[in-house]
Amino acid sequence: MTDPRIEAAILAYDREPLINPGCTQRAGVMAAIQAYLAHPLTKAEASEWATIETAPRDGENILLFAITDMGEDGTIRNWKMATGWWSGPNPGGNWNWEGRWLQPWETCPTHWMPLPEPPESG
């Protein structure tokens, strides 16, 4: 998921002048990174649906959403949601949906979000 603070840090990096000629280090990069790390995303910020193009591709288990039926007027008439992960190109498909590889002809996920924290024991 794209964090707006990361995007702001990248923009700040691009706008910062070089510390000195011949050096690619920019003055505000460390400050932007430290500011980002000091304030992690709130639960609300981290739990919004994002387009599947932004989903992690490292095998992280996430919540997936797919539209299975859409009306002619564009309204969603049916959908499915499950946990899964991206495995990369493989003969059975790229997305693992509830422990099963999605086939190329099946409905693929369109959105994703991180899984919530599990309940505390007790």
SEDREN-125438 format. One record per atom (N, C-alpha, C, O, CB): x, y, z; residue in three letters. Coordinates in steps of 0.1 Angstrom, whole numbers, plus 5000, padded with zeros to 4 digits. Glycine has a CB too. Example, Ala and Ser with C-alpha at 12.3 -4.5 7.8 and 13.67 -1.06 7.14 Angstrom:
<pts>
513249435078Ala;512349555078Ala;513249675078Ala;514249675085Ala;511349555090Ala;512849785071Ser;513749895071Ser;512950005079Ser;513450115080Ser;514149945057Ser;
</pts>
This chain:
<pts>
500849885000Met;500050005000Met;500950125000Met;501950125007Met;499050005012Met;500550224993Thr;501350344992Thr;501050435004Thr;499850475006Thr;501150424979Thr;502050475012Asp;501850555023Asp;502150695018Asp;503250725013Asp;502850515035Asp;501250795020Pro;501450935016Pro;502750995022Pro;503351085016Pro;500251015019Pro;503150945034Arg;504351005040Arg;505550955032Arg;506551025032Arg;504450965055Arg;505550835027Ile;506650785019Ile;506750875006Ile;507850915002Ile;506550635016Ile;505550895000Glu;505550974988Glu;506051114991Glu;506851174983Glu;504150984982Glu;505751175002Ala;506151305006Ala;507751305008Ala;508351395004Ala;505451355019Ala;508251195014Ala;509651185016Ala;510451185003Ala;511451245001Ala;510051065025Ala;509851104993Ile;510451094980Ile;510451224973Ile;511451264967Ile;509750984972Ile;509351294974Leu;509251434968Leu;510251524974Leu;510851604967Leu;507851484969Leu;510351524987Ala;511351604994Ala;512751574990Ala;513551664988Ala;511251585010Ala;513051444988Tyr;514351404983Tyr;514651464969Tyr;515651514967Tyr;514451244982Tyr;513651454960Asp;513851504947Asp;514051654947Asp;514651714938Asp;512651474938Asp;513451724956Arg;513451874956Arg;514751924964Arg;515152044962Arg;512251934963Arg;515351844972Glu;516451894980Glu;517751914971Glu;517951834962Glu;516851794991Glu;518452024973Pro;519652044966Pro;520751944971Pro;520651894982Pro;520252194968Pro;521651914962Leu;522751824966Leu;523551894977Leu;523752014977Leu;523651794954Leu;524051814986Ile;524851864997Ile;526151934991Ile;526552044995Ile;525251755007Ile;526751864982Asn;527851934975Asn;527951864961Asn;527551754959Asn;529251914983Asn;528551944951Pro;528651884938Pro;529451754938Pro;530451734945Pro;529351984929Pro;528951664930Gly;529651534929Gly;529051434939Gly;529451314939Gly;531051544930Gly;528251474948Cys;527751384958Cys;526251374956Cys;525551474954Cys;527951444973Cys;525751254956Thr;524251234953Thr;523451244966Thr;522251234965Thr;524051104946Thr;524051254977Gln;523251264990Gln;522551394991Gln;523151494987Gln;524251235002Gln;521351394995Arg;520551514996Arg;520351545011Arg;520251455019Arg;519251504989Arg;520351675014Ala;520351725028Ala;519051675036Ala;519251635048Ala;520351875028Ala;517851675031Gly;516651645039Gly;516251505039Gly;515251475045Gly;515551725033Gly;516951415033Val;516551275032Val;516451215046Val;515451155049Val;517451195023Val;517551215054Met;517451155067Met;516351215076Met;515751145083Met;518851175074Met;516151345075Ala;515151405083Ala;513751355079Ala;512951325088Ala;515151565082Ala;513551345066Ala;512251295061Ala;512051145066Ala;510951105070Ala;512151305046Ala;513051065065Ile;512950925068Ile;512750915083Ile;511850835088Ile;514150845064Ile;513450985091Gln;513250985106Gln;511851035110Gln;511350975119Gln;514351075113Gln;511351135103Ala;510051175106Ala;508951075103Ala;508051055111Ala;509651305098Ala;509150995092Tyr;508250895088Tyr;508350775099Tyr;507250735103Tyr;508650835074Tyr;509550735103Leu;509650625112Leu;509150665126Leu;508750575133Leu;511050585113Leu;509150795129Ala;508650835143Ala;507150825144Ala;506650825155Ala;509150975146Ala;506450825133His;504950835133His;504450725124His;504050755112His;504450965129His;504250595129Pro;503750495121Pro;502250525117Pro;501650605123Pro;503850355128Pro;501850455107Leu;500450465102Leu;499450435113Leu;499650345121Leu;500150385090Leu;498350505114Thr;497350475123Thr;496550355118Thr;496750315106Thr;496350595126Thr;495850285126Lys;495050165122Lys;494150205110Lys;494050125101Lys;494250105134Lys;493550315111Ala;492550365100Ala;493350385087Ala;492850345077Ala;491850485104Ala;494550445088Glu;495250475076Glu;495750345069Glu;495750335057Glu;496450555079Glu;496050245077Ala;496650115072Ala;495550025068Ala;495849915062Ala;497450055083Ala;494250055071Ser;493249955068Ser;492249995057Ser;491049965057Ser;492449925081Ser;492750075048Glu;491850115037Glu;492250035025Glu;493349985023Glu;492150265033Glu;491150005016Trp;491449925004Trp;492349994995Trp;492150114993Trp;490049884998Trp;493249924989Ala;494149984979Ala;494049894966Ala;493649774967Ala;495649984984Ala;494349954955Thr;494349874942Thr;495349764943Thr;496349774949Thr;494549964930Thr;495049654936Ile;495849534936Ile;497349564931Ile;498249494935Ile;495249424929Ile;497449664922Glu;498749694917Glu;499749734928Glu;500949724926Glu;498649804907Glu;499249784939Thr;500049824950Thr;500349724961Thr;501049744971Thr;499449954957Thr;499749604959Ala;499849494969Ala;501349444970Ala;502049444960Ala;498949374965Ala;501749404982Pro;503049344983Pro;503249224975Pro;502349144973Pro;503349314998Pro;504449204970Arg;504749094961Arg;505849004968Arg;506748944961Arg;505249144947Arg;505849004981Asp;506848934988Asp;506348804996Asp;507048755005Asp;507549024998Asp;505148764993Gly;504548645000Gly;503848685012Gly;503348595019Gly;505648555003Gly;503648815016Glu;502948855028Glu;501448815026Glu;500848845016Glu;503149005030Glu;500948755036Asn;499448725037Asn;498648845038Asn;498848925048Asn;499148615048Asn;497748875029Ile;496948995030Ile;495448965027Ile;495148845024Ile;497449095019Ile;494549055029Leu;493149045026Leu;492949085011Leu;493249195007Leu;492249125036Leu;492348995003Leu;492049024989Leu;490549034987Leu;489748974993Leu;492648904981Leu;490249124977Phe;488849144973Phe;488749134958Phe;489649184950Phe;488449294978Phe;487649074953Ala;487449054939Ala;485949074936Ala;485149034943Ala;487948924934Ala;485749144925Ile;484349164920Ile;484049044911Ile;484749014902Ile;484149304912Ile;482948974914Thr;482548854906Thr;481348884897Thr;481148804888Thr;482248744916Thr;480648994900Asp;479549024891Asp;479249174892Asp;479049234903Asp;478248944894Asp;479249244880Met;478949384880Met;477849414870Met;477749354859Met;480249464876Met;476849494875Gly;475749534867Gly;476149624855Gly;477249674855Gly;474649604875Gly;475249634845Glu;475549714834Glu;475749864838Glu;476349934831Glu;474449704824Glu;475149904849Asp;475250044854Asp;476550064862Asp;476750174867Asp;474050074862Asp;477349954863Gly;478549974871Gly;478449934886Gly;479449944893Gly;479050104870Gly;477249904890Thr;477149864905Thr;477649724907Thr;477549634898Thr;475649874909Thr;478249704918Ile;478749574922Ile;477649484927Ile;476949524937Ile;479949584932Ile;477349374920Arg;476249294924Arg;476749174932Arg;475949114940Arg;475449244912Arg;477949134931Asn;478449024939Asn;479949034940Asn;480649084930Asn;478048884932Asn;480548984951Trp;481949004953Trp;482448884962Trp;481648824968Trp;482349134959Trp;483748874963Lys;484348774972Lys;485548834979Lys;486248924973Lys;484648644965Lys;485848784991Met;486948834999Met;487648715006Met;486948625011Met;486548945009Met;488948715006Ala;489648605012Ala;491048645015Ala;491548755010Ala;489648475004Ala;491748575024Thr;493148595026Thr;493948525014Thr;493448435008Thr;493648545040Thr;495148585012Gly;495948525001Gly;497248595000Gly;497548685008Gly;495248524988Gly;498048554990Trp;499348624988Trp;499748604974Trp;499248524966Trp;500448564997Trp;500748684969Trp;501348684956Trp;502548594956Trp;503348594966Trp;501748824951Trp;502648504947Ser;503748414946Ser;504648444934Ser;505748384933Ser;503248274946Ser;504148524925Gly;504948544913Gly;504548444902Gly;503748354904Gly;506448544916Gly;505148464891Pro;504748374879Pro;504948224883Pro;506048184887Pro;505548414867Pro;503948154882Asn;504048004883Asn;502947944875Asn;501948014871Asn;503947964898Asn;503047814872Pro;502147754863Pro;500647754867Pro;499747754859Pro;502547614860Pro;500447754880Gly;499047754885Gly;498447894887Gly;497247904890Gly;499047684898Gly;499147994885Gly;498648134887Gly;499548214896Gly;500448154902Gly;497248124893Gly;499248344897Asn;500148434905Asn;499648454919Asn;500448474929Asn;500248564898Asn;498248454921Trp;497648484934Trp;497248354941Trp;496648264934Trp;496548574933Trp;497548334953Asn;497148224961Asn;495848274969Asn;496048374977Asn;498248164971Asn;494748214966Trp;493448264972Trp;493048154982Trp;492548044977Trp;492348294961Trp;493048174995Glu;492648085005Glu;493447945003Glu;492747845004Glu;491148065005Glu;494647955000Gly;495447834998Gly;495347764985Gly;495847654983Gly;495047735009Gly;494747824975Arg;494547764962Arg;495047864951Arg;494647984952Arg;493147724959Arg;495847824942Trp;496247914931Trp;495147954922Trp;494447864917Trp;497447854923Trp;494948084920Leu;493848124910Leu;494348094896Leu;495548124893Leu;493548284912Leu;493448044888Gln;493848014874Gln;493648134866Gln;492848224870Gln;492947894869Gln;494348144854Pro;494248274846Pro;492848304842Pro;492548424840Pro;495048254834Pro;491948204841Trp;490548234836Trp;489648274848Trp;488448314846Trp;489948114829Trp;490148264860Glu;489248294872Glu;489348444875Glu;490248514870Glu;489748224884Glu;488348494883Thr;488348634887Thr;489448664896Thr;489648594906Thr;486948664894Thr;490248754892Cys;491448794900Cys;491148904910Cys;490248984907Cys;492648834891Cys;491848914921Pro;491649024930Pro;491849164924Pro;492749174915Pro;492549014942Pro;491049254928Thr;491149394923Thr;491649494934Thr;492149594931Thr;489849444918Thr;491549454947His;491949534958His;492549454969His;492349324969His;490749614963His;493149514978Trp;493749444989Trp;493949535001Trp;493849665000Trp;495149384986Trp;494149485013Met;494449565025Met;495249465034Met;495149345034Met;493149615032Met;496049525044Pro;496749445053Pro;495749375062Pro;494649425065Pro;497749525062Pro;496149255067Leu;495349185077Leu;495349255090Leu;496349315094Leu;495849035079Leu;494249255098Pro;494249325111Pro;495149235120Pro;495449125117Pro;492849335117Pro;495549295131Glu;496249225142Glu;495349115147Glu;494149135149Glu;496849325153Glu;495948995151Pro;495048895157Pro;494748935171Pro;495449015177Pro;495848755157Pro;493648885177Pro;493248915190Pro;494348875200Pro;495048775198Pro;491948855194Pro;494448945211Glu;495348905221Glu;494848785229Glu;493648775230Glu;495649025231Glu;495748705233Ser;495248575240Ser;494748615254Ser;495048725260Ser;496448475242Ser;493848535259Gly;493348565272Gly;491948585272Gly;491348615283Gly;493948665279Gly;
</pts>
